[in-house]
């Protein structure tokens, strides 16, 4: 009798790729919703956020697989998914860390995430395809865990964005399990159109999954009649720079921030922008 790994190899690989891509993009969404806090996050903090999304997606996949995988195969299917995510994560990390990647550590990390996922979310009894009190309670608990991991306990904007990211991936998981095309047209988001996080949550990863790292970021914000523009560095990138390199980069980025800030201000306070804003399109 063929194993589930052979029977569902394509779905397992696609699910692993989806989970890692969604987790990575979701971390970006969380940082965009708390930009001041994002600049203070350390590498281990971002990794903790990443794993929170991996945990909830294992639970969502487990619930959805009950509709598409025979009951006798489901436990082995979920074990194989754990192996597929481990293998995919190893593939993603190798270009950055080479032979120094500890395969056992990755396996233990994902295994621990799966075990914690079961402990955290299995006791919420509900059907994934229906709305209900227990379903909302689980997603609320997940949102709070994300906010706590970011160090912004009780931040409703973060909890709502985290819940949106988690619920939006459900149709994509179901489509993979049904071996159907994604539920949205190519190039569109798996998030609802017009959602606050849609622009940062592409339906299809650009380039190899997980190989893109934002080293430098610049952000402008309008508050009343003032425009604030600031920039930041990835903590690991900052550590890799010598004091002289950091000083030189700081001078350059201050100039970049000034130029971009002035340009953003000219657009933000233009008549055209104001007309968009009044029309509800800004």
QUITA-V753614 format. One record per pair of residues at least 24 apart in sequence whose ideal C-beta (glycine too) atoms are under 10 Angstrom apart, sorted by sequence separation. I is the first residue (numbers start at 1). J is the second residue. D is the distance in whole Angstrom. If there is no record, write none. Layout:
# QUITA-V753614
I/J/D ; I/J/D
This chain:
# QUITA-V753614
26/50/8 ; 27/51/10 ; 29/53/10 ; 57/81/10 ; 58/82/8 ; 61/85/10 ; 83/107/9 ; 86/110/5 ; 139/163/5 ; 142/166/6 ; 167/191/9 ; 168/192/7 ; 213/237/8 ; 27/52/9 ; 82/107/9 ; 85/110/6 ; 86/111/8 ; 120/145/8 ; 138/163/10 ; 139/164/9 ; 142/167/10 ; 165/190/9 ; 167/192/9 ; 215/240/10 ; 231/256/7 ; 23/49/8 ; 24/50/7 ; 26/52/9 ; 27/53/7 ; 84/110/10 ; 165/191/7 ; 231/257/5 ; 23/50/5 ; 26/53/5 ; 58/85/8 ; 83/110/9 ; 136/163/9 ; 139/166/6 ; 164/191/7 ; 168/195/8 ; 229/256/9 ; 230/257/7 ; 23/51/8 ; 25/53/9 ; 26/54/10 ; 57/85/9 ; 82/110/6 ; 83/111/10 ; 85/113/9 ; 86/114/10 ; 138/166/9 ; 139/167/7 ; 164/192/8 ; 229/257/5 ; 23/52/8 ; 24/53/9 ; 81/110/10 ; 82/111/7 ; 85/114/9 ; 168/197/8 ; 228/257/10 ; 229/258/7 ; 231/260/9 ; 20/50/9 ; 23/53/4 ; 26/56/10 ; 165/195/10 ; 168/198/9 ; 229/259/9 ; 231/261/10 ; 22/53/7 ; 23/54/5 ; 26/57/9 ; 54/85/7 ; 82/113/9 ; 164/195/6 ; 172/203/8 ; 229/260/6 ; 230/261/9 ; 22/54/9 ; 23/55/9 ; 82/114/5 ; 135/167/9 ; 164/196/8 ; 165/197/6 ; 169/201/9 ; 229/261/3 ; 20/53/10 ; 23/56/9 ; 81/114/9 ; 82/115/10 ; 164/197/6 ; 168/201/7 ; 216/249/8 ; 228/261/8 ; 229/262/8 ; 19/53/8 ; 20/54/8 ; 23/57/7 ; 161/195/9 ; 164/198/9 ; 227/261/6 ; 229/263/10 ; 19/54/6 ; 22/57/7 ; 54/89/9 ; 79/114/9 ; 161/196/7 ; 162/197/10 ; 165/200/9 ; 218/253/8 ; 227/262/8 ; 229/264/7 ; 78/114/8 ; 160/196/9 ; 161/197/6 ; 165/201/7 ; 216/252/10 ; 228/264/10 ; 229/265/8 ; 19/56/10 ; 20/57/10 ; 160/197/10 ; 164/201/9 ; 216/253/7 ; 220/257/8 ; 227/264/6 ; 228/265/10 ; 19/57/5 ; 218/256/7 ; 219/257/9 ; 227/265/4 ; 18/57/8 ; 19/58/8 ; 50/89/10 ; 157/196/9 ; 161/200/10 ; 218/257/6 ; 226/265/9 ; 227/266/9 ; 78/118/10 ; 161/201/10 ; 216/256/9 ; 220/260/7 ; 221/261/10 ; 225/265/10 ; 227/267/10 ; 19/60/10 ; 129/170/9 ; 218/259/10 ; 219/260/9 ; 220/261/6 ; 227/268/6 ; 15/57/9 ; 19/61/8 ; 128/170/7 ; 218/260/6 ; 219/261/10 ; 220/262/10 ; 222/264/8 ; 227/269/8 ; 15/58/10 ; 18/61/9 ; 218/261/9 ; 220/263/9 ; 221/264/9 ; 222/265/8 ; 225/268/10 ; 220/264/4 ; 225/269/8 ; 128/173/9 ; 129/174/9 ; 219/264/10 ; 220/265/8 ; 15/61/6 ; 128/174/9 ; 218/264/10 ; 222/268/5 ; 220/267/10 ; 221/268/10 ; 222/269/8 ; 220/268/8 ; 15/64/10 ; 11/61/10 ; 15/65/9 ; 222/273/10 ; 58/110/9 ; 62/114/9 ; 11/65/9 ; 54/109/9 ; 58/113/7 ; 59/114/9 ; 62/117/8 ; 54/110/7 ; 57/113/10 ; 58/114/5 ; 61/117/10 ; 62/118/8 ; 8/65/9 ; 11/68/9 ; 55/112/10 ; 56/113/10 ; 58/115/10 ; 60/117/10 ; 11/69/9 ; 51/109/7 ; 55/113/5 ; 58/116/9 ; 59/117/5 ; 63/121/9 ; 51/110/9 ; 54/113/5 ; 55/114/8 ; 58/117/5 ; 59/118/8 ; 62/121/9 ; 63/122/9 ; 8/68/9 ; 53/113/10 ; 54/114/9 ; 55/115/9 ; 57/117/8 ; 58/118/8 ; 62/122/8 ; 67/127/9 ; 222/282/10 ; 8/69/7 ; 51/112/9 ; 52/113/9 ; 55/116/6 ; 56/117/7 ; 59/120/8 ; 60/121/9 ; 63/124/10 ; 66/127/9 ; 67/128/8 ; 7/69/9 ; 15/77/10 ; 19/81/9 ; 23/85/10 ; 47/109/9 ; 51/113/5 ; 54/116/10 ; 55/117/4 ; 59/121/4 ; 66/128/8 ; 67/129/8 ; 7/70/10 ; 50/113/10 ; 54/117/8 ; 55/118/9 ; 58/121/9 ; 59/122/7 ; 63/126/8 ; 65/128/10 ; 16/80/10 ; 52/116/10 ; 55/119/10 ; 56/120/8 ; 63/127/8 ; 64/128/6 ; 4/69/8 ; 8/73/8 ; 12/77/8 ; 15/80/10 ; 16/81/7 ; 19/84/9 ; 20/85/7 ; 51/116/8 ; 52/117/10 ; 55/120/7 ; 56/121/7 ; 59/124/9 ; 63/128/4 ; 64/129/9 ; 4/70/9 ; 7/73/7 ; 11/77/9 ; 15/81/6 ; 16/82/9 ; 19/85/6 ; 23/89/10 ; 51/117/10 ; 55/121/8 ; 62/128/9 ; 63/129/9 ; 16/83/9 ; 17/84/9 ; 21/88/10 ; 61/128/10 ; 4/72/10 ; 8/76/9 ; 12/80/6 ; 13/81/10 ; 16/84/4 ; 17/85/9 ; 20/88/6 ; 24/92/9 ; 52/120/10 ; 60/128/7 ; 4/73/5 ; 7/76/10 ; 8/77/6 ; 11/80/10 ; 12/81/6 ; 15/84/7 ; 16/85/5 ; 19/88/8 ; 20/89/6 ; 59/128/9 ; 3/73/9 ; 4/74/9 ; 7/77/9 ; 11/81/9 ; 12/82/10 ; 14/84/9 ; 15/85/8 ; 16/86/8 ; 18/88/10 ; 19/89/9 ; 4/75/9 ; 5/76/8 ; 9/80/9 ; 12/83/8 ; 13/84/6 ; 16/87/7 ; 17/88/6 ; 20/91/9 ; 21/92/10 ; 4/76/4 ; 5/77/9 ; 8/80/7 ; 12/84/4 ; 16/88/4 ; 20/92/6 ; 63/135/10 ; 3/76/7 ; 4/77/5 ; 7/80/9 ; 8/81/9 ; 11/84/9 ; 12/85/9 ; 15/88/9 ; 16/89/8 ; 3/77/10 ; 4/78/9 ; 5/79/9 ; 6/80/9 ; 13/87/9 ; 17/91/10 ; 4/79/8 ; 5/80/5 ; 9/84/9 ; 12/87/9 ; 13/88/7 ; 16/91/9 ; 17/92/9 ; 63/138/10 ; 4/80/5 ; 5/81/10 ; 8/84/9 ; 12/88/10 ; 16/92/10 ; 3/80/8 ; 4/81/9 ; 5/83/8 ; 60/138/10 ; 5/84/8 ; 59/138/8 ; 60/139/10 ; 56/138/8 ; 60/142/10 ; 56/139/8 ; 59/142/9 ; 56/141/10 ; 56/142/5 ; 55/142/8 ; 56/143/10 ; 53/142/9 ; 56/145/9 ; 52/142/7 ; 55/145/8 ; 56/146/9 ; 52/143/10 ; 52/145/6 ; 53/146/8 ; 52/146/5 ; 49/145/10 ; 52/148/9 ; 48/145/10 ; 49/146/7 ; 52/149/6 ; 48/146/10 ; 51/149/9 ; 52/150/10 ; 50/149/10 ; 48/148/10 ; 49/149/5 ; 77/177/9 ; 48/149/5 ; 49/150/7 ; 47/149/10 ; 48/150/9 ; 46/149/9 ; 45/149/7 ; 46/150/9 ; 45/150/7 ; 68/173/10 ; 45/151/7 ; 56/162/9 ; 60/166/7 ; 64/170/7 ; 68/174/8 ; 56/163/10 ; 59/166/9 ; 60/167/9 ; 63/170/9 ; 64/171/10 ; 67/174/8 ; 41/149/9 ; 57/165/10 ; 61/169/9 ; 65/173/9 ; 68/176/9 ; 69/177/7 ; 41/150/7 ; 53/162/8 ; 56/165/9 ; 57/166/7 ; 60/169/7 ; 61/170/10 ; 64/173/5 ; 65/174/10 ; 68/177/4 ; 40/150/10 ; 41/151/8 ; 52/162/8 ; 56/166/5 ; 60/170/6 ; 63/173/9 ; 64/174/5 ; 67/177/7 ; 68/178/6 ; 40/151/8 ; 56/167/10 ; 66/177/10 ; 67/178/9 ; 68/179/9 ; 38/150/8 ; 53/165/7 ; 57/169/6 ; 61/173/5 ; 64/176/9 ; 65/177/6 ; 34/147/9 ; 37/150/6 ; 49/162/9 ; 53/166/7 ; 56/169/9 ; 57/170/9 ; 60/173/6 ; 61/174/10 ; 64/177/6 ; 95/208/8 ; 37/151/6 ; 52/166/9 ; 60/174/9 ; 64/178/10 ; 96/210/9 ; 37/152/6 ; 61/176/9 ; 95/210/9 ; 96/211/8 ; 30/146/6 ; 34/150/6 ; 36/152/10 ; 53/169/9 ; 57/173/7 ; 61/177/8 ; 92/208/8 ; 95/211/6 ; 30/147/9 ; 33/150/9 ; 34/151/9 ; 91/208/9 ; 92/209/6 ; 93/210/8 ; 96/213/8 ; 34/152/6 ; 37/155/9 ; 91/209/9 ; 92/210/4 ; 93/211/10 ; 27/146/9 ; 30/149/9 ; 31/150/8 ; 33/152/9 ; 91/210/9 ; 92/211/7 ; 26/146/8 ; 30/150/6 ; 89/209/10 ; 34/155/7 ; 37/158/9 ; 88/209/8 ; 89/210/8 ; 27/149/10 ; 30/152/9 ; 33/155/8 ; 88/210/9 ; 27/150/10 ; 34/157/7 ; 33/157/5 ; 34/158/6 ; 30/155/10 ; 33/158/6 ; 33/159/10 ; 30/157/10 ; 31/158/10 ; 33/160/9 ; 34/161/9 ; 30/158/6 ; 33/161/5 ; 29/158/10 ; 32/161/8 ; 33/162/9 ; 30/161/6 ; 29/161/6 ; 30/162/7 ; 29/162/8 ; 26/161/8 ; 29/164/8 ; 30/165/8 ; 26/162/7 ; 29/165/6 ; 28/165/10 ; 26/164/9 ; 27/165/9 ; 26/165/4 ; 25/165/8 ; 26/166/8 ; 23/165/9 ; 26/168/9 ; 22/165/7 ; 26/169/9 ; 22/166/9 ; 25/169/10 ; 22/168/9 ; 23/169/10 ; 22/169/5 ; 21/169/10 ; 19/169/8 ; 22/172/8 ; 18/169/7 ; 21/172/10 ; 22/173/9 ; 19/172/10 ; 18/172/6 ; 19/173/9 ; 18/173/7 ; 15/172/9 ; 18/175/10 ; 14/172/9 ; 15/173/7 ; 18/176/7 ; 14/173/10 ; 17/176/9 ; 50/210/10 ; 14/175/9 ; 15/176/5 ; 11/173/10 ; 14/176/5 ; 15/177/8 ; 29/191/9 ; 13/176/10 ; 14/177/9 ; 33/196/8 ; 12/176/9 ; 18/182/9 ; 25/189/10 ; 32/196/9 ; 33/197/8 ; 11/176/5 ; 14/179/9 ; 25/190/9 ; 32/197/8 ; 10/176/9 ; 11/177/6 ; 25/191/10 ; 29/195/10 ; 11/178/9 ; 29/196/9 ; 30/197/9 ; 32/199/9 ; 33/200/9 ; 8/176/10 ; 11/179/7 ; 14/182/10 ; 22/190/8 ; 29/197/4 ; 32/200/6 ; 8/177/9 ; 10/179/7 ; 21/190/10 ; 28/197/9 ; 29/198/9 ; 31/200/9 ; 29/199/9 ; 30/200/10 ; 8/179/9 ; 26/197/8 ; 29/200/5 ; 18/190/9 ; 25/197/9 ; 28/200/5 ; 29/201/6 ; 28/201/8 ; 26/200/9 ; 25/200/6 ; 26/201/7 ; 25/201/5 ; 25/202/7 ; 39/217/8 ; 22/201/8 ; 38/217/8 ; 21/201/10 ; 25/205/8 ; 39/219/9 ; 21/202/9 ; 24/205/8 ; 38/219/9 ; 21/203/10 ; 35/217/9 ; 21/204/8 ; 22/205/9 ; 31/214/9 ; 36/219/10 ; 21/205/4 ; 25/209/10 ; 28/212/10 ; 35/219/6 ; 20/205/9 ; 21/206/10 ; 24/209/7 ; 32/217/10 ; 36/221/10 ; 24/210/6 ; 28/214/8 ; 31/217/9 ; 35/221/8 ; 18/205/9 ; 22/209/10 ; 23/210/9 ; 24/211/10 ; 25/212/10 ; 32/219/9 ; 17/205/8 ; 21/209/5 ; 24/212/8 ; 46/234/9 ; 20/209/5 ; 21/210/7 ; 24/213/10 ; 46/235/9 ; 19/209/10 ; 20/210/6 ; 45/235/9 ; 46/236/10 ; 18/209/9 ; 39/230/8 ; 43/234/8 ; 44/235/10 ; 17/209/6 ; 39/231/9 ; 40/232/9 ; 43/235/6 ; 16/209/9 ; 17/210/9 ; 39/232/4 ; 41/234/10 ; 42/235/6 ; 43/236/5 ; 36/230/9 ; 38/232/8 ; 39/233/9 ; 41/235/7 ; 42/236/9 ; 35/230/8 ; 40/235/9 ; 36/232/10 ; 39/235/9 ; 43/239/9 ; 35/232/8 ; 31/232/10
